[in-house]
Amino acid sequence: MIEQATYDEQETISAASLGDRRAFGLLVRQYQRRAYAAAYTFVGNRDDALELSQDAFIKAFRAMKRFDVNMPFYPWLHRIIRNTSFNYLKKKKRRGESSLDYMMESGFDARDTAQTPLDVANQSELRQHIEHAMRKLTADQQEILRLRHFMELSYGEIAAALEIPQGTVMSRLHSARKKLRTVLESKNKEAAPV
C-alpha cells in the first residue's frame, strides 16, 4: 500500500501493475490534469475531453498488468489517450456529426493577461491567425507542435508517446515549425495593404 505523502513513481507503478487500486489512484491524481489537457487538444471540447481522459485511465488500469514497469508511465498513458480520442473522432465522423472546430480550443488560446480592450483584440486576432495556419498543417504536424509547445513534453516524452526515435521528433518539429512559419508569413503578405 502506497501513501500519498511518500509518493514514489516507480513504486506506485509497480504496485498498480499488481492490481493495487489505491496505487493506480495515485497515478490518476498525478496525471489527471495532463491527461485531460491531452484529450482536450485532440477533441477541443471540455466535456468530451473529461470523458475521454477518464476512459483512457480505465483502459490503462485494465492494461496495467501488461505495462513494463521500467518504462515511464505518462508516454504510455498519452498513447492510450491519443488512440481513445482518435477512435472517438472517427466514430463521430462516421455518425455524420458536424466536426468541431477543435483547433480553436486546443491550446492555441493565449493566456489572457491583457489589461486593455486593444490588447484583447490583438490577442484574438493572433489566435485566429494561428488557428487558421494550424489548419493548413497535417494532423501529424499539428500533433507534434501541440505536444511540444502547448503540453510542454520533452523530446524524450514525445518520442515515447508517438513511438518514434528522438531524432525523428526533432526532425518533425523542425519541419512543422517551418511549415507553420511559411503559412503565417504567406497570410501576412496577403493581409498587407497594397
N, CA and C atoms as an extended XYZ file, in Angstrom:
582
Properties=species:S:1:pos:R:3:atomname:S:1:resname:S:1:resid:I:1 pbc="F F F"
N         0.843       -1.183        0.000 N   MET     1
C         0.000        0.000        0.000 CA  MET     1
C         0.883        1.241        0.000 C   MET     1
N         0.656        2.134       -0.970 N   ILE     2
C         1.439        3.354       -1.128 CA  ILE     2
C         0.656        4.515       -0.532 C   ILE     2
N         1.327        5.360        0.212 N   GLU     3
C         0.689        6.544        0.779 CA  GLU     3
C         1.039        7.762       -0.064 C   GLU     3
N         0.109        8.721       -0.165 N   GLN     4
C         0.311        9.939       -0.946 CA  GLN     4
C         1.546       10.705       -0.475 C   GLN     4
N         1.767       10.789        0.822 N   ALA     5
C         2.874       11.571        1.362 CA  ALA     5
C         4.230       11.016        0.946 C   ALA     5
N         4.302        9.715        0.683 N   THR     6
C         5.571        9.093        0.308 CA  THR     6
C         5.526        8.621       -1.141 C   THR     6
N         4.903        9.399       -1.991 N   TYR     7
C         4.736        9.024       -3.395 CA  TYR     7
C         6.082        8.815       -4.072 C   TYR     7
N         6.250        7.640       -4.606 N   ASP     8
C         7.417        7.283       -5.402 CA  ASP     8
C         6.875        6.694       -6.700 C   ASP     8
N         7.161        7.341       -7.805 N   GLU     9
C         6.593        6.945       -9.099 CA  GLU     9
C         6.828        5.471       -9.417 C   GLU     9
N         8.048        5.022       -9.311 N   GLN    10
C         8.368        3.640       -9.677 CA  GLN    10
C         7.655        2.648       -8.761 C   GLN    10
N         7.651        2.916       -7.484 N   GLU    11
C         6.972        2.046       -6.524 CA  GLU    11
C         5.462        2.030       -6.783 C   GLU    11
N         4.918        3.190       -7.096 N   THR    12
C         3.482        3.298       -7.369 CA  THR    12
C         3.117        2.527       -8.631 C   THR    12
N         3.919        2.656       -9.672 N   ILE    13
C         3.673        1.935      -10.923 CA  ILE    13
C         3.737        0.435      -10.677 C   ILE    13
N         4.747       -0.004       -9.935 N   SER    14
C         4.884       -1.437       -9.637 CA  SER    14
C         3.672       -1.960       -8.875 C   SER    14
N         3.228       -1.215       -7.872 N   ALA    15
C         2.058       -1.648       -7.095 CA  ALA    15
C         0.806       -1.659       -7.965 C   ALA    15
N         0.642       -0.645       -8.811 N   ALA    16
C        -0.529       -0.578       -9.691 CA  ALA    16
C        -0.530       -1.727      -10.689 C   ALA    16
N         0.651       -2.116      -11.157 N   SER    17
C         0.720       -3.223      -12.125 CA  SER    17
C         0.336       -4.557      -11.488 C   SER    17
N         0.380       -4.602      -10.170 N   LEU    18
C        -0.030       -5.811       -9.450 CA  LEU    18
C        -1.507       -5.744       -9.035 C   LEU    18
N        -2.201       -4.698       -9.493 N   GLY    19
C        -3.626       -4.584       -9.234 CA  GLY    19
C        -4.012       -3.717       -8.058 C   GLY    19
N        -3.070       -3.004       -7.451 N   ASP    20
C        -3.356       -2.139       -6.310 CA  ASP    20
C        -4.125       -0.905       -6.798 C   ASP    20
N        -5.421       -0.856       -6.479 N   ARG    21
C        -6.283        0.242       -6.933 CA  ARG    21
C        -5.875        1.583       -6.326 C   ARG    21
N        -5.441        1.562       -5.083 N   ARG    22
C        -5.023        2.820       -4.451 CA  ARG    22
C        -3.777        3.382       -5.122 C   ARG    22
N        -2.854        2.500       -5.469 N   ALA    23
C        -1.651        2.953       -6.171 CA  ALA    23
C        -2.030        3.543       -7.524 C   ALA    23
N        -2.938        2.880       -8.225 N   PHE    24
C        -3.371        3.424       -9.511 CA  PHE    24
C        -4.086        4.764       -9.304 C   PHE    24
N        -4.822        4.883       -8.216 N   GLY    25
C        -5.477        6.146       -7.884 CA  GLY    25
C        -4.468        7.277       -7.718 C   GLY    25
N        -3.305        6.958       -7.151 N   LEU    26
C        -2.252        7.969       -7.040 CA  LEU    26
C        -1.749        8.394       -8.420 C   LEU    26
N        -1.643        7.422       -9.323 N   LEU    27
C        -1.231        7.748      -10.692 CA  LEU    27
C        -2.280        8.645      -11.357 C   LEU    27
N        -3.535        8.328      -11.121 N   VAL    28
C        -4.607        9.156      -11.692 CA  VAL    28
C        -4.487       10.583      -11.164 C   VAL    28
N        -4.327       10.725       -9.858 N   ARG    29
C        -4.201       12.070       -9.283 CA  ARG    29
C        -2.964       12.797       -9.824 C   ARG    29
N        -1.906       12.060      -10.024 N   GLN    30
C        -0.662       12.655      -10.523 CA  GLN    30
C        -0.818       13.171      -11.963 C   GLN    30
N        -1.589       12.451      -12.785 N   TYR    31
C        -1.634       12.746      -14.222 CA  TYR    31
C        -2.994       13.194      -14.741 C   TYR    31
N        -3.994       13.380      -13.882 N   GLN    32
C        -5.333       13.673      -14.388 CA  GLN    32
C        -5.416       14.991      -15.162 C   GLN    32
N        -4.755       16.016      -14.703 N   ARG    33
C        -4.794       17.293      -15.432 CA  ARG    33
C        -4.087       17.186      -16.777 C   ARG    33
N        -2.963       16.529      -16.773 N   ARG    34
C        -2.204       16.365      -18.011 CA  ARG    34
C        -2.987       15.504      -19.004 C   ARG    34
N        -3.669       14.465      -18.504 N   ALA    35
C        -4.483       13.592      -19.353 CA  ALA    35
C        -5.644       14.370      -19.960 C   ALA    35
N        -6.300       15.172      -19.135 N   TYR    36
C        -7.408       15.990      -19.617 CA  TYR    36
C        -6.913       16.955      -20.699 C   TYR    36
N        -5.785       17.610      -20.448 N   ALA    37
C        -5.237       18.566      -21.418 CA  ALA    37
C        -4.905       17.874      -22.733 C   ALA    37
N        -4.363       16.671      -22.657 N   ALA    38
C        -4.033       15.927      -23.881 CA  ALA    38
C        -5.300       15.605      -24.662 C   ALA    38
N        -6.312       15.095      -23.994 N   ALA    39
C        -7.571       14.770      -24.675 CA  ALA    39
C        -8.196       16.030      -25.265 C   ALA    39
N        -8.106       17.112      -24.523 N   TYR    40
C        -8.690       18.374      -24.983 CA  TYR    40
C        -8.026       18.860      -26.265 C   TYR    40
N        -6.717       18.662      -26.401 N   THR    41
C        -6.037       19.096      -27.618 CA  THR    41
C        -6.518       18.300      -28.826 C   THR    41
N        -6.969       17.074      -28.605 N   PHE    42
C        -7.448       16.264      -29.716 CA  PHE    42
C        -8.890       16.559      -30.079 C   PHE    42
N        -9.756       16.792      -29.091 N   VAL    43
C       -11.187       16.920      -29.374 CA  VAL    43
C       -11.732       18.329      -29.222 C   VAL    43
N       -11.055       19.194      -28.476 N   GLY    44
C       -11.444       20.588      -28.378 CA  GLY    44
C       -12.757       20.852      -27.670 C   GLY    44
N       -13.192       19.930      -26.867 N   ASN    45
C       -14.452       20.100      -26.139 CA  ASN    45
C       -14.226       19.629      -24.715 C   ASN    45
N       -14.558       20.465      -23.752 N   ARG    46
C       -14.260       20.161      -22.350 CA  ARG    46
C       -14.939       18.885      -21.869 C   ARG    46
N       -16.236       18.749      -22.156 N   ASP    47
C       -16.963       17.564      -21.693 CA  ASP    47
C       -16.418       16.284      -22.310 C   ASP    47
N       -16.179       16.328      -23.623 N   ASP    48
C       -15.635       15.154      -24.306 CA  ASP    48
C       -14.240       14.820      -23.782 C   ASP    48
N       -13.422       15.852      -23.558 N   ALA    49
C       -12.064       15.631      -23.060 CA  ALA    49
C       -12.077       14.985      -21.685 C   ALA    49
N       -12.977       15.428      -20.833 N   LEU    50
C       -13.087       14.842      -19.496 CA  LEU    50
C       -13.474       13.372      -19.596 C   LEU    50
N       -14.473       13.087      -20.410 N   GLU    51
C       -14.923       11.699      -20.575 CA  GLU    51
C       -13.833       10.822      -21.201 C   GLU    51
N       -13.169       11.338      -22.217 N   LEU    52
C       -12.128       10.557      -22.887 CA  LEU    52
C       -10.920       10.322      -21.982 C   LEU    52
N       -10.560       11.310      -21.181 N   SER    53
C        -9.422       11.103      -20.271 CA  SER    53
C        -9.781       10.063      -19.213 C   SER    53
N       -11.028       10.082      -18.742 N   GLN    54
C       -11.469        9.059      -17.788 CA  GLN    54
C       -11.473        7.678      -18.440 C   GLN    54
N       -11.947        7.609      -19.684 N   ASP    55
C       -11.929        6.328      -20.405 CA  ASP    55
C       -10.506        5.809      -20.562 C   ASP    55
N        -9.585        6.735      -20.844 N   ALA    56
C        -8.182        6.332      -21.016 CA  ALA    56
C        -7.609        5.768      -19.717 C   ALA    56
N        -7.950        6.372      -18.587 N   PHE    57
C        -7.482        5.835      -17.309 CA  PHE    57
C        -8.066        4.444      -17.044 C   PHE    57
N        -9.315        4.240      -17.404 N   ILE    58
C        -9.926        2.917      -17.230 CA  ILE    58
C        -9.188        1.891      -18.092 C   ILE    58
N        -8.920        2.247      -19.327 N   LYS    59
C        -8.185        1.343      -20.222 CA  LYS    59
C        -6.781        1.077      -19.672 C   LYS    59
N        -6.139        2.125      -19.149 N   ALA    60
C        -4.798        1.957      -18.592 CA  ALA    60
C        -4.830        1.019      -17.388 C   ALA    60
N        -5.828        1.175      -16.525 N   PHE    61
C        -5.927        0.307      -15.353 CA  PHE    61
C        -6.086       -1.155      -15.779 C   PHE    61
N        -6.934       -1.378      -16.772 N   ARG    62
C        -7.161       -2.746      -17.256 CA  ARG    62
C        -5.906       -3.344      -17.890 C   ARG    62
N        -5.052       -2.490      -18.433 N   ALA    63
C        -3.849       -2.977      -19.118 CA  ALA    63
C        -2.596       -2.922      -18.249 C   ALA    63
N        -2.702       -2.481      -17.011 N   MET    64
C        -1.517       -2.301      -16.154 CA  MET    64
C        -0.699       -3.572      -15.984 C   MET    64
N        -1.323       -4.719      -15.982 N   LYS    65
C        -0.576       -5.962      -15.800 CA  LYS    65
C         0.395       -6.213      -16.953 C   LYS    65
N         0.092       -5.638      -18.105 N   ARG    66
C         0.960       -5.804      -19.285 CA  ARG    66
C         1.969       -4.662      -19.433 C   ARG    66
N         1.863       -3.641      -18.585 N   PHE    67
C         2.738       -2.478      -18.681 CA  PHE    67
C         4.130       -2.826      -18.165 C   PHE    67
N         5.144       -2.404      -18.908 N   ASP    68
C         6.536       -2.595      -18.489 CA  ASP    68
C         6.853       -1.551      -17.420 C   ASP    68
N         6.953       -1.990      -16.173 N   VAL    69
C         7.130       -1.066      -15.051 CA  VAL    69
C         8.454       -0.304      -15.098 C   VAL    69
N         9.351       -0.692      -15.975 N   ASN    70
C        10.620        0.023      -16.109 CA  ASN    70
C        10.524        1.203      -17.073 C   ASN    70
N         9.375        1.340      -17.706 N   MET    71
C         9.169        2.430      -18.660 CA  MET    71
C         8.446        3.575      -17.960 C   MET    71
N         8.589        4.804      -18.482 N   PRO    72
C         7.846        5.921      -17.887 CA  PRO    72
C         6.343        5.762      -18.147 C   PRO    72
N         5.540        6.165      -17.195 N   PHE    73
C         4.097        5.953      -17.266 CA  PHE    73
C         3.398        6.905      -18.234 C   PHE    73
N         3.722        8.193      -18.179 N   TYR    74
C         2.933        9.148      -18.960 CA  TYR    74
C         2.981        8.927      -20.477 C   TYR    74
N         4.130        8.677      -21.091 N   PRO    75
C         4.097        8.453      -22.541 CA  PRO    75
C         3.174        7.293      -22.945 C   PRO    75
N         3.144        6.248      -22.120 N   TRP    76
C         2.241        5.120      -22.373 CA  TRP    76
C         0.790        5.579      -22.228 C   TRP    76
N         0.502        6.323      -21.184 N   LEU    77
C        -0.850        6.840      -20.982 CA  LEU    77
C        -1.237        7.769      -22.124 C   LEU    77
N        -0.299        8.586      -22.575 N   HIS    78
C        -0.590        9.504      -23.677 CA  HIS    78
C        -0.993        8.738      -24.938 C   HIS    78
N        -0.339        7.635      -25.237 N   ARG    79
C        -0.714        6.828      -26.403 CA  ARG    79
C        -2.147        6.321      -26.256 C   ARG    79
N        -2.520        5.932      -25.046 N   ILE    80
C        -3.885        5.460      -24.802 CA  ILE    80
C        -4.874        6.612      -25.010 C   ILE    80
N        -4.546        7.779      -24.491 N   ILE    81
C        -5.405        8.957      -24.662 CA  ILE    81
C        -5.541        9.290      -26.145 C   ILE    81
N        -4.424        9.283      -26.834 N   ARG    82
C        -4.413        9.600      -28.267 CA  ARG    82
C        -5.288        8.631      -29.040 C   ARG    82
N        -5.105        7.340      -28.814 N   ASN    83
C        -5.897        6.341      -29.533 CA  ASN    83
C        -7.375        6.447      -29.175 C   ASN    83
N        -7.670        6.651      -27.907 N   THR    84
C        -9.060        6.787      -27.463 CA  THR    84
C        -9.707        8.005      -28.122 C   THR    84
N        -8.978        9.104      -28.175 N   SER    85
C        -9.504       10.331      -28.782 CA  SER    85
C        -9.703       10.163      -30.281 C   SER    85
N        -8.727        9.570      -30.975 N   PHE    86
C        -8.857        9.374      -32.417 CA  PHE    86
C       -10.016        8.431      -32.738 C   PHE    86
N       -10.173        7.378      -31.947 N   ASN    87
C       -11.299        6.472      -32.170 CA  ASN    87
C       -12.625        7.201      -31.989 C   ASN    87
N       -12.701        8.040      -30.974 N   TYR    88
C       -13.902        8.833      -30.740 CA  TYR    88
C       -14.193        9.737      -31.937 C   TYR    88
N       -13.173       10.428      -32.433 N   LEU    89
C       -13.365       11.335      -33.562 CA  LEU    89
C       -13.778       10.582      -34.822 C   LEU    89
N       -13.215        9.388      -35.035 N   LYS    90
C       -13.600        8.573      -36.197 CA  LYS    90
C       -15.059        8.154      -36.100 C   LYS    90
N       -15.479        7.700      -34.923 N   LYS    91
C       -16.874        7.297      -34.733 CA  LYS    91
C       -17.798        8.486      -34.933 C   LYS    91
N       -17.403        9.617      -34.422 N   LYS    92
C       -18.210       10.819      -34.542 CA  LYS    92
C       -18.375       11.207      -36.007 C   LYS    92
N       -17.295       11.084      -36.765 N   LYS    93
C       -17.338       11.415      -38.189 CA  LYS    93
C       -18.229       10.428      -38.939 C   LYS    93
N       -18.137        9.135      -38.603 N   ARG    94
C       -18.973        8.118      -39.255 CA  ARG    94
C       -20.449        8.340      -38.972 C   ARG    94
N       -20.758        8.857      -37.773 N   ARG    95
C       -22.155        9.112      -37.414 CA  ARG    95
C       -22.688       10.352      -38.111 C   ARG    95
N       -21.815       11.064      -38.799 N   GLY    96
C       -22.257       12.224      -39.557 CA  GLY    96
C       -22.438       13.488      -38.735 C   GLY    96
N       -21.892       13.520      -37.541 N   GLU    97
C       -21.983       14.735      -36.736 CA  GLU    97
C       -21.088       15.793      -37.346 C   GLU    97
N       -21.481       17.015      -37.236 N   SER    98
C       -20.635       18.081      -37.751 CA  SER    98
C       -19.377       18.150      -36.891 C   SER    98
N       -18.255       18.331      -37.554 N   SER    99
C       -16.993       18.326      -36.819 CA  SER    99
C       -16.850       19.595      -35.989 C   SER    99
N       -16.222       19.448      -34.864 N   LEU   100
C       -15.957       20.598      -34.010 CA  LEU   100
C       -14.747       21.353      -34.526 C   LEU   100
N       -14.722       22.613      -34.276 N   ASP   101
C       -13.541       23.389      -34.589 CA  ASP   101
C       -12.589       23.232      -33.421 C   ASP   101
N       -12.025       22.005      -33.309 N   TYR   102
C       -11.269       21.702      -32.103 CA  TYR   102
C        -9.963       22.464      -32.016 C   TYR   102
N        -9.478       22.971      -33.121 N   MET   103
C        -8.239       23.734      -33.036 CA  MET   103
C        -8.456       25.043      -32.270 C   MET   103
N        -9.665       25.581      -32.358 N   MET   104
C        -9.922       26.850      -31.689 CA  MET   104
C        -9.706       26.748      -30.190 C   MET   104
N       -10.014       25.581      -29.642 N   GLU   105
C        -9.918       25.429      -28.199 CA  GLU   105
C        -8.860       24.416      -27.804 C   GLU   105
N        -7.886       24.209      -28.662 N   SER   106
C        -6.951       23.120      -28.400 CA  SER   106
C        -5.621       23.568      -27.823 C   SER   106
N        -5.612       24.677      -27.153 N   GLY   107
C        -4.369       25.104      -26.539 CA  GLY   107
C        -3.726       26.268      -27.246 C   GLY   107
N        -4.312       26.732      -28.331 N   PHE   108
C        -3.739       27.864      -29.045 CA  PHE   108
C        -4.317       29.174      -28.543 C   PHE   108
N        -5.127       29.091      -27.524 N   ASP   109
C        -5.734       30.256      -26.921 CA  ASP   109
C        -4.725       30.822      -25.927 C   ASP   109
N        -4.130       31.930      -26.292 N   ALA   110
C        -3.110       32.523      -25.418 CA  ALA   110
C        -3.728       32.882      -24.076 C   ALA   110
N        -2.962       32.734      -23.018 N   ARG   111
C        -3.460       33.111      -21.696 CA  ARG   111
C        -3.832       34.591      -21.703 C   ARG   111
N        -4.954       34.881      -21.131 N   ASP   112
C        -5.459       36.240      -21.137 CA  ASP   112
C        -4.800       37.055      -20.028 C   ASP   112
N        -3.749       37.776      -20.402 N   THR   113
C        -3.074       38.653      -19.454 CA  THR   113
C        -3.246       40.104      -19.876 C   THR   113
N        -4.083       40.321      -20.905 N   ALA   114
C        -4.282       41.671      -21.430 CA  ALA   114
C        -5.006       42.538      -20.414 C   ALA   114
N        -4.642       43.809      -20.422 N   GLN   115
C        -5.253       44.751      -19.497 CA  GLN   115
C        -6.217       45.702      -20.212 C   GLN   115
N        -6.041       45.840      -21.534 N   THR   116
C        -6.867       46.794      -22.259 CA  THR   116
C        -7.680       46.081      -23.335 C   THR   116
N        -8.771       46.707      -23.790 N   PRO   117
C        -9.553       46.113      -24.889 CA  PRO   117
C        -8.724       45.938      -26.165 C   PRO   117
N        -7.781       46.855      -26.420 N   LEU   118
C        -6.929       46.731      -27.590 CA  LEU   118
C        -6.050       45.481      -27.495 C   LEU   118
N        -5.500       45.222      -26.308 N   ASP   119
C        -4.699       44.022      -26.099 CA  ASP   119
C        -5.534       42.768      -26.334 C   ASP   119
N        -6.765       42.776      -25.835 N   VAL   120
C        -7.667       41.634      -26.018 CA  VAL   120
C        -7.931       41.416      -27.505 C   VAL   120
N        -8.188       42.493      -28.236 N   ALA   121
C        -8.453       42.401      -29.672 CA  ALA   121
C        -7.235       41.874      -30.419 C   ALA   121
N        -6.050       42.351      -30.054 N   ASN   122
C        -4.825       41.875      -30.701 CA  ASN   122
C        -4.591       40.393      -30.443 C   ASN   122
N        -4.834       39.952      -29.214 N   GLN   123
C        -4.674       38.532      -28.894 CA  GLN   123
C        -5.669       37.689      -29.666 C   GLN   123
N        -6.882       38.159      -29.775 N   SER   124
C        -7.914       37.441      -30.505 CA  SER   124
C        -7.526       37.301      -31.976 C   SER   124
N        -6.998       38.369      -32.549 N   GLU   125
C        -6.564       38.337      -33.943 CA  GLU   125
C        -5.395       37.368      -34.126 C   GLU   125
N        -4.444       37.405      -33.212 N   LEU   126
C        -3.306       36.488      -33.272 CA  LEU   126
C        -3.774       35.043      -33.179 C   LEU   126
N        -4.691       34.790      -32.256 N   ARG   127
C        -5.253       33.444      -32.086 CA  ARG   127
C        -5.889       32.965      -33.385 C   ARG   127
N        -6.644       33.831      -34.024 N   GLN   128
C        -7.302       33.469      -35.285 CA  GLN   128
C        -6.280       33.153      -36.368 C   GLN   128
N        -5.205       33.939      -36.445 N   HIS   129
C        -4.154       33.679      -37.437 CA  HIS   129
C        -3.499       32.317      -37.191 C   HIS   129
N        -3.210       32.042      -35.948 N   ILE   130
C        -2.569       30.764      -35.621 CA  ILE   130
C        -3.517       29.603      -35.902 C   ILE   130
N        -4.772       29.749      -35.509 N   GLU   131
C        -5.761       28.694      -35.762 CA  GLU   131
C        -5.871       28.406      -37.257 C   GLU   131
N        -5.955       29.465      -38.041 N   HIS   132
C        -6.057       29.307      -39.492 CA  HIS   132
C        -4.808       28.613      -40.046 C   HIS   132
N        -3.645       29.052      -39.600 N   ALA   133
C        -2.395       28.469      -40.077 CA  ALA   133
C        -2.281       27.001      -39.666 C   ALA   133
N        -2.678       26.673      -38.449 N   MET   134
C        -2.594       25.283      -37.980 CA  MET   134
C        -3.455       24.361      -38.827 C   MET   134
N        -4.596       24.865      -39.304 N   ARG   135
C        -5.477       24.035      -40.135 CA  ARG   135
C        -4.825       23.659      -41.464 C   ARG   135
N        -3.832       24.418      -41.868 N   LYS   136
C        -3.127       24.143      -43.124 CA  LYS   136
C        -2.062       23.050      -42.956 C   LYS   136
N        -1.748       22.694      -41.711 N   LEU   137
C        -0.746       21.678      -41.436 CA  LEU   137
C        -1.389       20.295      -41.433 C   LEU   137
N        -0.562       19.278      -41.595 N   THR   138
C        -1.072       17.913      -41.496 CA  THR   138
C        -1.400       17.608      -40.040 C   THR   138
N        -2.170       16.565      -39.832 N   ALA   139
C        -2.525       16.158      -38.467 CA  ALA   139
C        -1.270       15.839      -37.663 C   ALA   139
N        -0.290       15.199      -38.285 N   ASP   140
C         0.962       14.865      -37.592 CA  ASP   140
C         1.719       16.125      -37.187 C   ASP   140
N         1.744       17.116      -38.075 N   GLN   141
C         2.428       18.363      -37.755 CA  GLN   141
C         1.720       19.091      -36.612 C   GLN   141
N         0.404       19.127      -36.664 N   GLN   142
C        -0.350       19.774      -35.595 CA  GLN   142
C        -0.080       19.080      -34.261 C   GLN   142
N        -0.106       17.750      -34.286 N   GLU   143
C         0.076       16.995      -33.044 CA  GLU   143
C         1.443       17.239      -32.428 C   GLU   143
N         2.482       17.198      -33.234 N   ILE   144
C         3.823       17.337      -32.669 CA  ILE   144
C         4.027       18.750      -32.120 C   ILE   144
N         3.450       19.757      -32.763 N   LEU   145
C         3.529       21.123      -32.241 CA  LEU   145
C         2.759       21.254      -30.927 C   LEU   145
N         1.589       20.639      -30.846 N   ARG   146
C         0.810       20.688      -29.604 CA  ARG   146
C         1.557       20.015      -28.463 C   ARG   146
N         2.135       18.837      -28.744 N   LEU   147
C         2.835       18.097      -27.694 CA  LEU   147
C         4.021       18.890      -27.146 C   LEU   147
N         4.769       19.518      -28.031 N   ARG   148
C         5.977       20.224      -27.597 CA  ARG   148
C         5.685       21.599      -27.003 C   ARG   148
N         4.854       22.367      -27.684 N   HIS   149
C         4.716       23.771      -27.300 CA  HIS   149
C         3.534       24.069      -26.391 C   HIS   149
N         2.532       23.225      -26.397 N   PHE   150
C         1.367       23.522      -25.573 CA  PHE   150
C         1.220       22.560      -24.407 C   PHE   150
N         1.695       21.335      -24.586 N   MET   151
C         1.693       20.397      -23.463 CA  MET   151
C         3.063       20.345      -22.809 C   MET   151
N         4.055       20.951      -23.448 N   GLU   152
C         5.416       21.090      -22.937 CA  GLU   152
C         6.083       19.756      -22.617 C   GLU   152
N         5.853       18.759      -23.482 N   LEU   153
C         6.533       17.481      -23.320 CA  LEU   153
C         7.970       17.622      -23.818 C   LEU   153
N         8.869       16.879      -23.205 N   SER   154
C        10.265       16.868      -23.649 CA  SER   154
C        10.353       16.061      -24.934 C   SER   154
N        11.483       16.155      -25.621 N   TYR   155
C        11.676       15.360      -26.833 CA  TYR   155
C        11.554       13.868      -26.520 C   TYR   155
N        12.123       13.466      -25.394 N   GLY   156
C        12.049       12.056      -24.998 CA  GLY   156
C        10.621       11.604      -24.735 C   GLY   156
N         9.838       12.452      -24.076 N   GLU   157
C         8.440       12.104      -23.799 CA  GLU   157
C         7.633       12.022      -25.099 C   GLU   157
N         7.898       12.937      -26.022 N   ILE   158
C         7.204       12.894      -27.312 CA  ILE   158
C         7.581       11.624      -28.064 C   ILE   158
N         8.868       11.298      -28.057 N   ALA   159
C         9.332       10.086      -28.737 CA  ALA   159
C         8.639        8.851      -28.178 C   ALA   159
N         8.548        8.775      -26.868 N   ALA   160
C         7.884        7.627      -26.241 CA  ALA   160
C         6.390        7.618      -26.548 C   ALA   160
N         5.751        8.782      -26.512 N   ALA   161
C         4.312        8.867      -26.749 CA  ALA   161
C         3.953        8.491      -28.182 C   ALA   161
N         4.781        8.905      -29.131 N   LEU   162
C         4.495        8.639      -30.540 CA  LEU   162
C         5.186        7.378      -31.051 C   LEU   162
N         6.002        6.781      -30.206 N   GLU   163
C         6.757        5.568      -30.550 CA  GLU   163
C         7.636        5.780      -31.782 C   GLU   163
N         8.400        6.874      -31.739 N   ILE   164
C         9.351        7.204      -32.789 CA  ILE   164
C        10.670        7.596      -32.137 C   ILE   164
N        11.777        7.501      -32.869 N   PRO   165
C        13.060        7.908      -32.293 CA  PRO   165
C        13.091        9.411      -31.989 C   PRO   165
N        13.898        9.780      -31.017 N   GLN   166
C        14.010       11.174      -30.602 CA  GLN   166
C        14.495       12.049      -31.752 C   GLN   166
N        15.372       11.531      -32.583 N   GLY   167
C        15.841       12.285      -33.747 CA  GLY   167
C        14.706       12.589      -34.721 C   GLY   167
N        13.786       11.650      -34.849 N   THR   168
C        12.620       11.864      -35.713 CA  THR   168
C        11.723       12.947      -35.133 C   THR   168
N        11.598       12.975      -33.810 N   VAL   169
C        10.824       14.043      -33.153 CA  VAL   169
C        11.422       15.394      -33.521 C   VAL   169
N        12.729       15.514      -33.397 N   MET   170
C        13.398       16.786      -33.682 CA  MET   170
C        13.200       17.181      -35.145 C   MET   170
N        13.318       16.213      -36.045 N   SER   171
C        13.146       16.474      -37.467 CA  SER   171
C        11.713       16.900      -37.783 C   SER   171
N        10.738       16.186      -37.216 N   ARG   172
C         9.334       16.526      -37.467 CA  ARG   172
C         8.977       17.889      -36.883 C   ARG   172
N         9.522       18.194      -35.709 N   LEU   173
C         9.270       19.506      -35.113 CA  LEU   173
C         9.835       20.614      -35.994 C   LEU   173
N        11.033       20.405      -36.488 N   HIS   174
C        11.652       21.399      -37.363 CA  HIS   174
C        10.784       21.622      -38.590 C   HIS   174
N        10.344       20.548      -39.225 N   SER   175
C         9.505       20.656      -40.423 CA  SER   175
C         8.173       21.321      -40.116 C   SER   175
N         7.560       20.963      -39.007 N   ALA   176
C         6.256       21.527      -38.642 CA  ALA   176
C         6.385       23.021      -38.351 C   ALA   176
N         7.440       23.404      -37.632 N   ARG   177
C         7.652       24.825      -37.338 CA  ARG   177
C         7.886       25.617      -38.627 C   ARG   177
N         8.680       25.032      -39.516 N   LYS   178
C         8.978       25.689      -40.790 CA  LYS   178
C         7.699       25.874      -41.603 C   LYS   178
N         6.868       24.845      -41.664 N   LYS   179
C         5.609       24.927      -42.412 CA  LYS   179
C         4.683       25.961      -41.776 C   LYS   179
N         4.575       25.969      -40.453 N   LEU   180
C         3.727       26.939      -39.767 CA  LEU   180
C         4.222       28.359      -40.050 C   LEU   180
N         5.521       28.559      -39.989 N   ARG   181
C         6.098       29.881      -40.269 CA  ARG   181
C         5.761       30.312      -41.698 C   ARG   181
N         5.897       29.391      -42.663 N   THR   182
C         5.604       29.695      -44.065 CA  THR   182
C         4.140       30.085      -44.246 C   THR   182
N         3.256       29.335      -43.627 N   VAL   183
C         1.819       29.632      -43.725 CA  VAL   183
C         1.512       30.989      -43.108 C   VAL   183
N         2.072       31.256      -41.929 N   LEU   184
C         1.830       32.544      -41.274 CA  LEU   184
C         2.388       33.708      -42.101 C   LEU   184
N         3.574       33.532      -42.675 N   GLU   185
C         4.175       34.597      -43.475 CA  GLU   185
C         3.370       34.857      -44.753 C   GLU   185
N         2.874       33.800      -45.388 N   SER   186
C         2.071       33.999      -46.596 CA  SER   186
C         0.753       34.681      -46.254 C   SER   186
N         0.194       34.376      -45.118 N   LYS   187
C        -1.036       35.019      -44.660 CA  LYS   187
C        -0.778       36.511      -44.405 C   LYS   187
N         0.373       36.816      -43.804 N   ASN   188
C         0.705       38.213      -43.534 CA  ASN   188
C         0.896       39.000      -44.844 C   ASN   188
N         1.497       38.367      -45.867 N   LYS   189
C         1.691       39.031      -47.150 CA  LYS   189
C         0.348       39.318      -47.809 C   LYS   189
N        -0.596       38.356      -47.679 N   GLU   190
C        -1.939       38.555      -48.251 CA  GLU   190
C        -2.662       39.699      -47.574 C   GLU   190
N        -2.447       39.847      -46.284 N   ALA   191
C        -3.163       40.857      -45.488 CA  ALA   191
C        -2.525       42.256      -45.612 C   ALA   191
N        -1.303       42.329      -46.124 N   ALA   192
C        -0.609       43.612      -46.205 CA  ALA   192
C        -1.310       44.531      -47.206 C   ALA   192
N        -1.461       45.811      -46.855 N   PRO   193
C        -2.102       46.754      -47.785 CA  PRO   193
C        -1.229       46.975      -49.018 C   PRO   193
N        -1.875       47.180      -50.137 N   VAL   194
C        -1.162       47.356      -51.405 CA  VAL   194
C        -0.896       48.806      -51.655 C   VAL   194
